[in-house]
Amino acid sequence: MARRAPPSQRPRARLGVLAAAALIAVAGIILFVLGQRPHASPSSSPAAALLRQGTPDTVPGYWEQPSATLEAAAAGAEDARFRAFGALLVKDGFADAIIDLGREMTGDWYDWSERKCPRAEPDCYIRAWRHAVDAMRSAPGQHFRFLWTTFPGGAAATDAWPGAAYVDLVGTDVYDWYGGPNDTYPHTASGQLDHDAKWRQILTPPGGLDWLAQLSQLTGKPIAIPEWGLDFHSFGGQDDPAFIARMLAWLHAHHAISVYWAVQHVAADQAVPPGPLLAGLGADASNPAGVNDLGLLLGGRLQYAEASLPQHQPVSDLSAQPVLAAWQHAGYQLILDVPLVPLTVPSYNGPPEPGGHPYQLADYPDALAAFRQGISGARRS
């Protein structure tokens, strides 16, 4: 998987309540979700308590070396760039794009991490996010939706939640990979990969699927999972059809948009997939041909495609135009991974997979069958 920090720096690891209780909770937190600062919300509100789950910002060593660019963005230094970017998206036909902005901020591997705010300005991520959203929304004709994506098991998100007025969808990234001691995959007493234990890890941590479902319910924001997938590294779950089946069932139960991480894991195909629209499903595959191929494998046309702007460059026409050009006539609803500020450290692509070649989904018929069955079951229900 691209755009990652090493596992040692990146620990990896979402339920419902009665409708009446949900209404009461929402009424109780209306000041919180619409407020200007999460810290100004009632400390007893359900959403505030949820956002406090995870590593608190009071632990020793929490605050990383502050990011000068993030601090500047919090003061409005990037506003002109984001205004121009919003206008470019509208001009190029992407006025309805979903903007996955400043993703995984509860980790510590990006320059826009909440942990890279100055200690005296713990809300600088929030202010930088609001500046970017306000700037992009100023583009005439835009209908952008902004996706707020945490990372499971990271820092508490209380320093990162910009308020409901600035968020349209909430999400987290999910992989079937390490989560045990020493960055290993959970194992049973007999030494086998413990896929059941790993699924519990995916559900239960702060930022996990159970947590996300509660946040969605409390804030009224739909869910989008912009990255999920198998993993065949030594610390991954390998060929795990149960993970595919469980994820698809969870996604369907929560009416979530999902984007499968297919980069280098499907062959590129120029053919437009026949068959039905696979609503709610998408792929991150670097180019339209890769998204086409996943659709062909699954027996229909995907609805969503994810693309990423260059992370080491400021947002600009120069960085965005080559990315957008490939998708202008592809026919997919575009999700754009957009850096909040430029990344100043090398991107991490992970260790080589066994044999030095990324897995091919088509080579694992049981996982592919679970994918197809999950989609078919969702369409019937």
C-alpha positions as CSV (number, residue, x, y, z in Angstrom):
1,M,0.0,0.0,0.0
2,A,1.3,3.4,-0.9
3,R,1.5,6.6,1.1
4,R,2.3,4.8,4.3
5,A,4.8,5.0,7.2
6,P,6.5,1.8,8.3
7,P,4.5,-0.5,10.5
8,S,6.6,0.3,13.6
9,Q,5.4,3.9,13.3
10,R,1.9,3.1,12.2
11,P,-0.1,0.8,14.6
12,R,-3.1,-0.5,12.7
13,A,-6.0,-1.9,14.0
14,R,-16.7,0.4,14.0
15,L,-23.1,-0.3,16.3
16,G,-26.3,0.8,16.4
17,V,-28.8,2.2,19.1
18,L,-32.5,2.7,19.0
19,A,-33.7,5.6,16.8
20,A,-35.3,7.4,19.7
21,A,-32.0,7.3,21.6
22,A,-30.2,8.6,18.6
23,L,-32.6,11.5,18.3
24,I,-32.0,12.3,22.0
25,A,-28.2,12.1,21.5
26,V,-28.2,14.3,18.5
27,A,-30.4,16.9,20.3
28,G,-27.9,16.8,23.2
29,I,-24.9,17.4,21.0
30,I,-26.2,20.0,18.6
31,L,-24.0,22.7,20.1
32,F,-21.1,20.4,19.8
33,V,-21.4,19.4,16.2
34,L,-22.1,22.8,15.0
35,G,-19.8,24.6,17.4
36,Q,-16.6,26.5,16.6
37,R,-14.3,24.5,18.9
38,P,-14.8,20.9,20.0
39,H,-13.3,21.8,23.4
40,A,-16.2,24.3,23.9
41,S,-18.7,21.5,23.8
42,P,-20.2,20.0,26.9
43,S,-17.7,17.5,28.2
44,S,-20.5,15.0,28.9
45,S,-21.9,14.9,25.3
46,P,-21.8,11.5,23.6
47,A,-19.8,12.8,20.6
48,A,-17.3,14.6,22.7
49,A,-16.7,11.5,24.7
50,L,-16.3,9.5,21.5
51,L,-13.8,11.9,20.1
52,R,-11.7,11.7,23.3
53,Q,-11.2,8.0,22.8
54,G,-7.6,7.2,21.8
55,T,-4.2,8.5,22.8
56,P,-4.8,11.8,24.6
57,D,-2.7,14.8,23.7
58,T,-1.5,15.0,27.4
59,V,0.8,11.9,27.2
60,P,4.5,12.6,27.2
61,G,6.0,13.0,23.8
62,Y,2.6,13.4,22.1
63,W,3.4,16.6,20.3
64,E,5.7,15.9,17.3
65,Q,8.0,18.5,15.8
66,P,5.5,21.2,14.8
67,S,4.8,21.6,11.1
68,A,5.4,25.2,10.0
69,T,3.3,24.6,6.9
70,L,0.4,23.3,8.9
71,E,0.6,26.2,11.3
72,A,0.7,28.6,8.3
73,A,-2.3,26.9,6.7
74,A,-4.2,27.3,10.0
75,A,-3.7,31.1,9.6
76,G,-4.9,31.0,6.0
77,A,-1.7,30.8,4.0
78,E,-3.1,28.2,1.6
79,D,-6.5,29.8,1.0
80,A,-5.7,31.2,-2.4
81,R,-4.4,27.8,-3.6
82,F,-7.5,26.0,-2.4
83,R,-9.8,28.7,-4.0
84,A,-8.0,28.2,-7.3
85,F,-8.2,24.4,-6.9
86,G,-12.0,24.5,-6.3
87,A,-12.4,26.6,-9.4
88,L,-10.3,24.2,-11.4
89,L,-12.4,21.2,-10.3
90,V,-15.6,23.0,-11.4
91,K,-14.1,24.0,-14.7
92,D,-12.9,20.5,-15.4
93,G,-16.3,18.9,-14.7
94,F,-15.7,17.7,-11.1
95,A,-18.0,20.0,-9.2
96,D,-19.5,17.0,-7.4
97,A,-16.1,15.5,-6.3
98,I,-15.7,14.0,-2.9
99,I,-12.6,15.6,-1.3
100,D,-10.7,13.2,1.1
101,L,-8.9,16.1,2.7
102,G,-5.9,15.7,5.1
103,R,-6.5,12.0,5.7
104,E,-5.4,9.9,8.7
105,M,-4.6,12.9,10.8
106,T,-4.8,10.9,14.0
107,G,-1.6,9.1,13.0
108,D,1.8,10.8,13.2
109,W,3.2,10.1,9.7
110,Y,1.9,13.1,7.7
111,D,2.8,16.8,8.0
112,W,-0.9,17.5,8.5
113,S,-1.1,15.2,11.5
114,E,-2.9,16.8,14.5
115,R,0.2,15.9,16.5
116,K,2.2,18.3,14.4
117,C,0.4,21.4,15.7
118,P,2.3,23.6,18.1
119,R,1.5,22.5,21.7
120,A,0.1,26.0,22.3
121,E,-2.3,25.7,19.3
122,P,-3.8,22.2,19.5
123,D,-6.6,23.1,17.2
124,C,-4.4,24.2,14.2
125,Y,-5.5,21.1,12.2
126,I,-9.1,22.2,12.7
127,R,-8.4,25.7,11.6
128,A,-6.4,24.6,8.5
129,W,-9.2,22.2,7.5
130,R,-11.8,25.0,7.9
131,H,-9.7,27.4,5.8
132,A,-9.4,24.8,3.0
133,V,-13.1,24.0,3.0
134,D,-14.2,27.6,3.1
135,A,-11.9,28.4,0.2
136,M,-13.1,25.5,-2.0
137,R,-16.7,26.2,-1.3
138,S,-16.3,29.7,-2.5
139,A,-16.0,28.4,-6.1
140,P,-19.2,29.2,-8.0
141,G,-21.0,26.0,-9.1
142,Q,-19.3,23.7,-6.7
143,H,-21.1,20.8,-4.9
144,F,-18.1,19.3,-3.1
145,R,-18.5,16.9,-0.3
146,F,-15.7,16.7,2.3
147,L,-14.6,13.4,3.8
148,W,-13.0,13.4,7.2
149,T,-10.9,10.2,7.5
150,T,-9.2,9.1,10.7
151,F,-7.0,6.1,11.3
152,P,-7.9,3.2,13.7
153,G,-6.1,3.1,17.0
154,G,-4.3,6.4,16.8
155,A,-4.6,9.7,18.7
156,A,-7.9,10.9,20.1
157,A,-9.7,12.9,17.4
158,T,-10.8,15.7,19.7
159,D,-8.1,18.0,18.2
160,A,-9.1,17.2,14.7
161,W,-12.9,17.4,14.5
162,P,-13.7,20.6,12.6
163,G,-17.4,20.5,13.3
164,A,-20.4,19.2,11.4
165,A,-20.7,22.3,9.2
166,Y,-17.3,21.5,7.7
167,V,-17.8,17.7,7.2
168,D,-20.0,15.8,4.8
169,L,-18.9,12.3,5.3
170,V,-16.8,10.4,7.9
171,G,-14.5,7.5,7.4
172,T,-11.5,5.4,8.4
173,D,-9.1,3.2,6.5
174,V,-9.2,-0.6,7.0
175,Y,-6.7,-3.3,6.1
176,D,-6.4,-7.0,7.0
177,W,-2.9,-6.6,8.3
178,Y,-0.8,-6.4,11.5
179,G,-2.3,-5.5,14.9
180,G,-0.6,-7.9,17.3
181,P,2.6,-7.6,19.4
182,N,5.7,-6.5,17.5
183,D,3.7,-5.5,14.4
184,T,2.5,-9.1,13.8
185,Y,-0.8,-10.5,12.8
186,P,-2.9,-12.2,15.5
187,H,-2.3,-15.9,15.8
188,T,-4.2,-18.7,17.5
189,A,-2.7,-20.9,20.2
190,S,-1.8,-23.4,17.5
191,G,0.1,-20.8,15.5
192,Q,-2.5,-20.2,12.7
193,L,-3.5,-16.7,11.5
194,D,-6.4,-15.7,13.7
195,H,-8.8,-13.9,11.4
196,D,-11.5,-13.8,14.0
197,A,-9.3,-11.9,16.4
198,K,-8.2,-9.6,13.7
199,W,-11.8,-8.7,12.8
200,R,-12.4,-7.9,16.5
201,Q,-9.4,-5.6,16.3
202,I,-10.8,-3.9,13.2
203,L,-14.2,-3.3,14.9
204,T,-13.3,-2.2,18.4
205,P,-10.5,0.4,18.7
206,P,-10.9,4.2,18.6
207,G,-11.3,5.1,15.0
208,G,-12.4,1.5,14.2
209,L,-15.6,0.4,12.5
210,D,-17.8,0.4,15.7
211,W,-16.4,3.8,16.7
212,L,-17.1,5.1,13.2
213,A,-20.7,3.8,13.2
214,Q,-21.3,5.7,16.4
215,L,-19.8,8.9,15.1
216,S,-21.9,8.6,12.0
217,Q,-25.1,8.1,14.0
218,L,-24.3,11.0,16.5
219,T,-23.4,13.5,13.8
220,G,-25.8,12.4,11.0
221,K,-22.8,12.1,8.6
222,P,-22.8,9.2,6.1
223,I,-19.8,6.8,6.0
224,A,-17.2,6.4,3.3
225,I,-14.2,4.0,3.6
226,P,-11.7,5.4,1.1
227,E,-9.3,2.5,1.5
228,W,-9.7,-1.1,2.4
229,G,-8.2,-4.4,1.3
230,L,-6.3,-7.6,1.8
231,D,-2.7,-7.8,2.7
232,F,-0.1,-10.4,1.8
233,H,2.9,-9.1,3.6
234,S,4.4,-11.2,6.4
235,F,2.3,-9.2,8.9
236,G,-0.9,-9.5,6.8
237,G,-3.9,-11.8,6.8
238,Q,-2.9,-13.3,3.5
239,D,-5.8,-14.9,1.6
240,D,-8.7,-14.1,3.9
241,P,-12.1,-14.4,2.2
242,A,-13.8,-13.9,5.6
243,F,-12.4,-10.4,5.8
244,I,-13.9,-9.6,2.4
245,A,-17.3,-11.1,3.3
246,R,-17.3,-9.3,6.7
247,M,-16.3,-5.9,5.3
248,L,-18.9,-6.1,2.5
249,A,-21.6,-7.0,5.1
250,W,-20.6,-4.2,7.4
251,L,-20.5,-1.7,4.5
252,H,-23.9,-2.7,3.3
253,A,-25.4,-2.6,6.8
254,H,-24.1,0.9,7.3
255,H,-25.0,2.2,3.8
256,A,-21.3,3.1,3.3
257,I,-19.4,4.1,0.3
258,S,-16.3,1.8,-0.1
259,V,-13.2,2.0,-2.1
260,Y,-11.1,-1.1,-2.5
261,W,-7.3,-0.6,-2.6
262,A,-6.6,-2.1,-6.0
263,V,-3.4,-0.3,-6.8
264,Q,-1.1,-2.9,-8.5
265,H,-3.6,-5.6,-7.5
266,V,-5.6,-5.7,-10.7
267,A,-4.7,-5.7,-14.3
268,A,-5.4,-2.6,-16.4
269,D,-8.2,-3.1,-18.9
270,Q,-9.5,-0.4,-21.3
271,A,-12.9,-2.2,-21.7
272,V,-15.9,-0.5,-20.1
273,P,-17.3,-3.2,-17.8
274,P,-20.7,-4.6,-18.8
275,G,-23.4,-5.5,-16.3
276,P,-25.1,-3.5,-13.5
277,L,-23.9,-0.4,-11.7
278,L,-22.3,-1.6,-8.4
279,A,-23.6,1.3,-6.4
280,G,-21.6,2.4,-3.5
281,L,-18.5,0.5,-4.6
282,G,-15.3,1.9,-6.0
283,A,-11.6,1.3,-6.5
284,D,-8.3,3.1,-6.0
285,A,-6.3,1.7,-8.9
286,S,-4.2,4.7,-10.1
287,N,-6.1,5.0,-13.4
288,P,-9.5,4.4,-15.0
289,A,-8.3,1.2,-16.7
290,G,-7.5,-0.3,-13.3
291,V,-10.9,0.6,-12.0
292,N,-12.4,-0.9,-15.1
293,D,-10.6,-4.2,-14.4
294,L,-11.9,-4.5,-10.9
295,G,-15.4,-3.9,-12.3
296,L,-14.9,-6.6,-14.8
297,L,-13.7,-9.0,-12.1
298,L,-16.8,-8.3,-10.0
299,G,-19.3,-8.4,-12.8
300,G,-20.4,-4.8,-13.1
301,R,-19.4,-1.1,-13.3
302,L,-18.1,0.5,-10.2
303,Q,-19.6,3.8,-9.1
304,Y,-16.6,5.4,-7.5
305,A,-12.9,5.9,-8.3
306,E,-10.3,7.4,-6.1
307,A,-7.3,9.4,-7.3
308,S,-4.6,11.2,-5.4
309,L,-3.0,14.5,-5.9
310,P,0.8,14.6,-5.5
311,Q,1.5,14.7,-1.8
312,H,4.9,16.5,-2.0
313,Q,3.6,19.5,-3.9
314,P,1.3,22.4,-2.8
315,V,-2.2,22.1,-4.3
316,S,-2.1,23.9,-7.6
317,D,-3.2,23.7,-11.3
318,L,0.2,22.3,-12.0
319,S,-0.1,19.4,-9.6
320,A,-3.8,18.7,-10.1
321,Q,-4.3,19.0,-13.9
322,P,-2.4,15.8,-14.9
323,V,-4.3,13.8,-12.4
324,L,-7.7,15.2,-13.3
325,A,-7.2,14.8,-17.1
326,A,-7.2,11.0,-16.9
327,W,-10.7,11.0,-15.2
328,Q,-12.6,13.6,-17.2
329,H,-14.4,11.2,-19.4
330,A,-14.0,8.0,-17.4
331,G,-17.6,8.1,-16.1
332,Y,-16.8,7.5,-12.4
333,Q,-17.8,9.5,-9.4
334,L,-14.4,10.9,-8.3
335,I,-13.0,10.8,-4.8
336,L,-9.9,12.9,-4.5
337,D,-7.2,12.3,-1.9
338,V,-6.0,15.9,-1.3
339,P,-3.1,16.8,1.1
340,L,-3.9,19.6,3.5
341,V,-0.3,20.8,3.3
342,P,2.7,19.4,1.3
343,L,4.4,16.2,2.6
344,T,8.0,16.8,3.5
345,V,9.1,13.2,4.2
346,P,9.4,10.3,1.7
347,S,6.2,8.3,1.0
348,Y,6.4,4.8,2.3
349,N,5.3,2.0,0.0
350,G,5.8,-0.9,2.4
351,P,8.2,-3.8,2.2
352,P,8.1,-6.0,-1.0
353,E,5.4,-8.6,-0.9
354,P,6.5,-12.3,-1.1
355,G,8.2,-12.9,-4.4
356,G,8.6,-9.1,-4.9
357,H,5.3,-8.8,-6.7
358,P,2.0,-7.3,-5.5
359,Y,-0.7,-9.9,-5.1
360,Q,-3.3,-10.1,-7.9
361,L,-6.9,-10.4,-6.7
362,A,-7.7,-12.6,-9.8
363,D,-5.2,-15.2,-8.5
364,Y,-7.3,-15.8,-5.3
365,P,-10.6,-17.3,-6.5
366,D,-11.9,-17.8,-2.9
367,A,-11.4,-14.1,-2.1
368,L,-12.8,-13.1,-5.4
369,A,-15.8,-15.4,-4.9
370,A,-16.4,-13.8,-1.5
371,F,-16.3,-10.4,-3.1
372,R,-18.9,-11.4,-5.7
373,Q,-21.1,-13.1,-3.3
374,G,-21.1,-10.2,-0.9
375,I,-22.0,-7.8,-3.7
376,S,-24.8,-10.2,-4.9
377,G,-26.2,-10.5,-1.4
378,A,-26.2,-6.8,-0.9
379,R,-28.1,-6.2,-4.2
380,R,-30.7,-8.8,-3.3
381,S,-31.4,-7.4,0.2
